[in-house]
Amino acid sequence: MSTLTSPAFPANVTHALADVGLQAVLREGLGFVDRRRIAAEALPEFDALRDIARDIKNHTLAHLDLYMEAYEARILAQGGHVHYALDAAQARDLVLSICRTANARTVTKGKSMVSEEIGLNDFLEANGIVPVETDLGEYIIQIRGEAPSHIIAPAIHVSKAQVEADFRRVHTHLPIDRNLDEPTTLLAEARGVLRERFLAADVGITGANFLVAETGTSIIVTNEGNGDLTQTLPRVHIVLATIEKLVPTLEDVSQLLRVLARSATGQDMSVYTTFSTGPRRPDDLDGPSEYHVVILDNGRANMLGNEFREMLRCIRCGACMNHCPVYNSVGGHAYGWTYPGPMGSVLTPAIVGIENAKHLPNASTLCGRCEEVCPVRIPLPKLLRHWREREFERHLSPATVRTGLSFWAFFARRPKLYGWATSVAARVLSMFGGRGRFAWLPLAGGWTKHRDFPAPQGSTFQAQWKKRGGA
């Protein structure tokens, strides 16, 4: 499994906020928020499509066993192979076994968050196989020795100047006086270097946005041609996917694709949407001679039976993190594992355990923007609250927090006492808040350490509501 630093989330955040370069890149962003809004407004049926996408995923999850059997049968009928992995270790071993059978020395990889989840690159390298990331963003972070900071834009945290410096450091076989001043020249250099790797690879590994039970098809959605080269040039193609990527039919996929790109990057469709169905047939001009699908569980089957089931609807568009004020303040690496942002704050505890990710569900203002833009309508704030409840129940939250909540709960269960106490507190704070705010308050140091506490103005909301007769 990839390196986990989620337990150090508070320290990660402090470091991220103090990183001047990172903050500059985060402020610049990629414009995904505006692009999504424009794309959604241009499609009158966009919200209706979100309902359809939600229903397709709910239906599939309710009958996942049946669709899994149908998918496997179609793969086998077409000469492919299906492998099941209960956890990350099993998935890594399966991939290694396939690579060794193929006598692979070099593996090219399309962008795959699942391979990041299981720590595949380090594992292959430790076993004498060289993995080469071919997605431009993934290639950049691979040569930097970093993890992705975003699920669709993995190098969003890296500036152009840093990319140029890294290319000059790593591509030492190229002329030292070459021009790398423009994004186009950087892209051309990466393309030239990677083209050699494509031709030398023995095995290609891709993820999958969707697995289609009706046809046994795996689908990848990309904006670069690297995914197609990764799965057609090598002799062996390995698809690495998780159980929730299944959908029943090609018609269902067509509906999901209409909300995926619009939610992710504001495109009507991604540049490449590639369908792969089994190994090369006798009359095919290209394609792999072997086709393997490794399907990973890694805690997701448990989610099917609990309150986090709705998280399995996720189609990895990244819209929740694009719109999240917390993510946009600290970046993806602060979350400390593969999946950042609101979706990661729900998914990570389910996979690694809430004891190892207890800070993440609290890394949210619960403003609801993530749920508002989710293409499959996942109620992320509700799921984050469920994790907070589990954290509280298992005494993983600080004692001061538990004591404070217990104190508040005592009053909240007694509405009359609560109303009287808040009215008194509001009057007292109003009397002493002459400047309109407090730079320090007893028992509120966690708040006032970073920002002022506003002094109450007038009576409480409940008192005003009662005075107006509930109108």
N, C-alpha and C positions, 0 to 999 in steps of 0.2 A: 504494500500500500504506500502511496506517496507520503512524503513527510508531513506530519501534522503539527502545526503550531497554534491551533485554535485555542488551547488553554492559555496562551500568552496574548490573547486578543487585546487586552488593555495596553500592554507594552507595544504591540504592533501598531495600534492606533496612534499612540504618542509619537512613535517613530515616523509614521506616515504623515501626520500633521506637521511635523517639523521638517519634512523633506521638501525643500523649496522647488526642486526640479519636478517632483511628482505633482505637487500642487499646481504648478504651471500647466502641466500636461492635462490634469483633470479639469482645470478651468477651460481649457481650449476644447476638449472633448471631440466627438466625431459628428455631432449634429443629429444623433439618432432620434432624439425626442421630437424635434420639429419635423423630421422626415416621416416618423410614424404618424404624427397628427395629420399631416398633409395627405398621406396615403390613405388613412382611414376615412378622412372627410371626402375623398374623391370616390369612395366606393359606398354607395347608399346602403347596401346590404351587409356592411362590415360587422355590425353588432349582431345581426341575425346569424352570420357565419360563425361568430364566436359561440353562440348558443349551440349551433350544429356541431362545432368542433368539441365542445364540452360533452355533448351527448354521445358522440362517437367514442371518445375516450372512456366515458363511464360505462358504456355498453361493452367495450372490449375488456376492461378490467373485471367486469362482472362475469365474463365468460372466457377468461384468459386461458384456462386449461384447454378448452376446446379449440381455440384459435392457435394455441401453441402446437397442438397435435396436427392440425391441418397444415400449418406452416412447415413443420418438419417433414410431413409426408410429401409435400410439393418439392422440397429441397432434395430429398432422397430420390424422387422420381426423375429428377433432372441431373442426377449424377453428383450432387453436392454432398456435403457432410455437415451434420449439426452436432455441436458439443455443448454440454451444460456445465456451468461452473457455479458452485454454491457460494464461493467467496473469492476474494482477490487472488489468494495463493493458487487456487485451482485454475483460475483463468490464466494466470501467468504460466503455470506449468503446461497447460494445454497449448498455448501459443508457442512456447519453447519446443514442445514435442513436434509440432507441425513443422517448425523451422528446421529442426535437426533432421527430420525425415527428408526434407527437401535439400539438405546439405547447404543451408543458407549461411552466407557470411555477411550479407548486407540486406537490410530490410528498409524499404521506403514506407512512410506512413502519411496518410491523410490526417487532417485534424480530427482528433477523437478524445473527448473528455473522459470516456471510459478508460482509455489507456492511461490517462493521467491519474484517474481514480485508483487504478491498481498498481501504479508505479512501474509500468512496463518497460520504459526506456532503460532505466538503471538496471533492471533485472536482465534484460537482453545483453547489455554491455558486460555485466558481471559474468555472463555465460558465453562470452566470445563472439557475440553477434552485434554488428554495428547498426543501430537504428538511425534513420535520417528523416527528420521532419521536413515535409515538402510544402506545407502551407506556409506562406511567407511570414505571417505573424509567429507561427510555431517555430519556424526555422530561426527567426531572430532570437526568441527566448531560449531556444536550445543552445545556440552558441554563446548566450549570456549566462547559461547555467541557472535559469530561472523557471518558475512555474507560470502558467497563464494567469493573467489578472482579470480576464473577462472570458466568458464562454464562447463568444463569437468574434471578439477582437482581442486575441490573447496578448498582443503587444501594445495595447492601448496606452500603457504607462511609459512607453519608451519614446523619446524624442528622435527627430531625424538626425540630429547631430550625434546622438548615441549610436544609432544604427550605422552611420558612416564610420565611426570609430571602431565599432565591432567588426564591420566588414574588412577594414584595413588590418585589424589585428589577426583575423582568422584566415583571410584569403591572401596569404603571403606570396602565393605563386603568381599573382597578377601584378601588372606594372604599378609601381609605387606612385607615379604621377597621374594615375587615371582620374577622370572627373567623376566625383560622387556628390556633386552639389545639388542635384535635382532628384526628386522621387523616381523619375523615369530611369535615371542612370543606376540608382540603387536597385530598382526592380530588374533591370537588364542584367546586372551582375549576378543577382540571386538566381535568375533564370538560367544563366549560363553555367553556374556552378551546379545547380540542381539537375540540369539536363543530363550530366554525366552520371549522377547518382541513379536517376531513373533507369538508364540503360544498363547499369551494373547490378541492379537489385535482383535478388532471387525470390523474394517474397514481398508482397504489398499488403499493408494493413490499413483498413479504413474503419471508421465508425459507421453508424447508420442513423439517419433521422427517423426512418420508418422501416419496419419489416411487414410485408404484406402477406397475410395468411392465404389469400385467394390464389396467389401465383407463386409464392416462394421468392418474392423479389425483395432485395435490399435497395434502399434509396438514400443517396447522399445529396445534400443541398449545399452548393459552394459558389463562391464568386471567382474562383481560380480554376485553371485546368488541371491542377495537380492531382485532384481526386481521381479524375479519369485515367491519368497516366499511372497512378499508383495501383489501380486495380486492373488495368489491361496489359501493361508491359511485362510484369513479372510472371513467372510460371505458376505461382501460387497466390491466390487472393484470400486473405483472412478478413472476415467481417466481425468486428467486436462490438456487441450491442448488449443492452440490458432488457429485461423482460417486458418493461412497459413500452418498448418501441413498437410492439405489435399493433397492427390495425387490420380490420377484416378484409377490406376490398380496395381495389384501385380507385373506385369512386370515392371512398372515404378519404384516401390520400389526397385526391384532387381538392376536396373541401379543406383539409388541413393545410395544404400548401398555400391556399389563398390568404390565410391569416398568418402563416409563419413568416414569410419574407417581409410583409408589411409591418409586422410587429417588431421584427428584428432590426432591419436596416431601412425601412421605408420604401423598399422596392416592391413593384407588383409581383415579380418573380425574381429569384436569384438567377445569376448568369448561367449557372449549370444546375440542372436537376437530373441526376443520372440514375437510371434503373439498371440493376444487375440481377440476372436470374440464372444462377448456376454457372458451371464451367463452360469453356468454349465448345461449341458443337462442330461437327465435321465441316459444315459449310460456312462457319464464321471466319472472318478475315483476321480477327484478333481476339484477345481475351486470355484468361488463365486456363491452364490445363487442369488445375485443382481449385475447388471453391469450398471454403470452410466457413462456417458461422459459429462463433463462440458466444453463447448467450449467458450472461452473468446475472445472478440474483443479488448477492451482497447486501442482504437485509431488506430487499424490496418486497419479498413475499410476506414478511411480517407486517409491512405497512398495509397490505391488502386487507388485513383483518383488524385494523385499529383506526383511530381518529385521523391518521395522517394519509389515508388512502387517496384523498384528492390531490396530494402532491404528485402522485404517479401520472396525473394528466399532463404534466409539464412536457412541452415540446422544445425546450432549450432555445428559446428565441432571445433571451436576455433583456426583454423589455422591462422586467421588474427592476433589474439593477440599473438600467439606463435612467429610470425615473426616480430612483431611491436617493434621498438626500444624504443618507449615511454613506452609501457606496460612493457617491460622487464627492464625498469629503475625504475618504480614506483610501479609495481604490480597492482592488480585489485581493492583494496579497495580505492585507491586514486580517482577513477572515481566516487565514491559516490553513486552508485546504483547497481542494479542487474546485468546489462550487462556492462562489462568493454571492454577495447581495442577499435579497430576501429569499429567493429560492434556495440558496445554499444554507441560509440560516435555519431552514426547515429540513432540508435533505441531509445535511451533514450530521446532525445529532441522531438521525434515524440510522445512519450507516456506522458511525464511529462511536455512538453512545453519547447521551446527554452529559455524562460526567466528563467527557473530553471536549465538549463543545457548549458548555453551559452559558458562556457569554454571548453566543451568537443570537439566540432568540431575543436577547435584550438590546441587540444592536439595531433597533428599529424605533422610529417615532410612532409607529402604528397609524401613520397619516392616511394609509389606504391607497396611495398612488399605485402601488404594485398590483393590487387587486383590480383597480380601475382599468389598467392597460393589459392585463393578462389575456392572451388570445383564447385560452381555454377556461377562463374565469375561476382560477384557483383562489380560494379565500385565504390568501397568505397571512393577513393579520390574525385571523382566527386560529390558524395553525401555529403561528408564533406564540399566541396566548396559551395554547395547549402545552407547548414546550415549557413555557414559563411556569405553568401549573405543576408540571412534572418536576421541574427544578426545585420549586418550593416544597413539594411533597417529600422529595428525597433529601431535603436539607442541604442542597448544593449551593443555594444562594447565601450571601453573608448573613450572619446573625443579626446585624443591624437592620437589614432589609426585612427579614422575617419578623423581627420584633415590631418594626414600624407598620408592616401590613397587618399584624395581629392587633395592634393598637387601633388602626383605622377600622378594621373589621368589627371590633367591639362596638364602635359608634355606628357603623353602617348598618348593623343588625338592629339598631334601636333608632328609628327615624326621628322621633321627637327629640331625643338626646342629641342626635347628630345635627339637627337643625339649630338647636339652642347653642351647641358648642361652636359651630361654624359661624353663627351670627356674632357671638362674643369674640371669636378670633378675628373676624373681619373688622369689628369696631376697634379692637386693640391695635391691630396692625395699621389701620387707617390713621389712628391717633399719632403713632410714632413714625409713620412713613411720610414725613413732611416733604421730602424730595421726590416722592412718587415711586421710590424704589429702595431696596435694602442691599447694601454691599455684603452684609453678613447677617445670618439669622441662626440662633441656636437650633440644633437638630436638622439643619438644612445645609450643612457645609458642602455636601456633594453637589448641590445646585450652585450655591454662591461662590464656590471656588472658581467657577468658569464664567458665571454671568450673574447679573443682578436679579433679585427677586422683586417683581412688581408689587407695590403696595395696593391693597384693595381700594376700590373707589365705590362708595355707596354700599348698599346692602347686598346680601347674597342673591344668587339667581333664584333659589327656591323662595326666598322671602318676596322678591319682586314678582315672581309667578303667582304666588298666593295672593298678593295685593291686587293683582290685575284679574283675579278670578280665573286663572288658568287660560286666559284668552291669548 
